[in-house]
Amino acid sequence: MAVIGSFFPSKDGKGRHKTEVECGWQVLSHGGETYLQLSTYGSDQRKSEKKVSQTIQIDRARAKELVEILEQAFPDL
């Protein structure tokens, strides 16, 4: 679980992951700041009941960066 501090281009990807998971989101406030929290949940094939696997939080500045990254990746949106 972490707050995203920065984004950078990465070349580590090896293609699409085989497993799909659900992602919950919520808007949080802390110290007068707003954060978008994204939480992924274990896959349906997981033996235990559904629980949060990973959580990231994005502040306003990172949200702006992420919008720019999304526009680059999907220019037809």
N, C-alpha and C positions, 0 to 999 in steps of 0.2 A: 504494500500500500504506500503510495507516494504522491506528492504534488509534482507535476511536470515542471521542471525548471527551464528547459529549453528543448527545441527541436533541431535536428540536423539531418541532412541527407545520409542515408545508410545504404550500403550495398550488400548487406548480410542476407537478404531474402533469398530463398531457394524455391520460390513458387508458392502456390496456394496451399494453405494447411488443409488437411483432410477432415479434421474435426470441426464441427460448428457448435457454438455455444450461444446462450442467451446473454444479453447485456442490459442491465438495468441502469437507469440514470436518474439523477436528482440534482436539484439546485440547492446549494448550501450557502450559508452566510457565516463568516467568522471574522471578528475584528473589523467589521465594516466592509469586508471584501466579499465578493460573490465568487463561488466556485461551482463548476460543473463536475459532478462525480459520476464516473462510469465504473460499473462493477460487473465483471464477467462471472458466470456461474458454470459449474462443472457440466460436462456433456451428459446427454441422456444415457450414455453407456456406463457412466460412473456407477459403482456399486452402492455408494452411500447416498443418502438423500441430498437434494439440491442445496448447495451452499456456495457462498462467494469464494471464488478462486483468487481473483486479483481485483484491486481497486486503484484507479488513478483519479487525481483531481486536477482540474485545469482552471487557472485564473483568467481574468479578462485579457491580459496581454497574450497569454498562450492561446486563448480562444481566437484572437485576431490572427495570430500566426497560422493556426490550424485551418481557419477559413481560407486563407491564402493558399495553403498547401492543397486543400481539397479542390479549390478552383483550378490549380495547376494539374492535378491528377484527373479531374473530371470537368474539362472545359465546357462540355455541352450541358452542364446543369443549369 
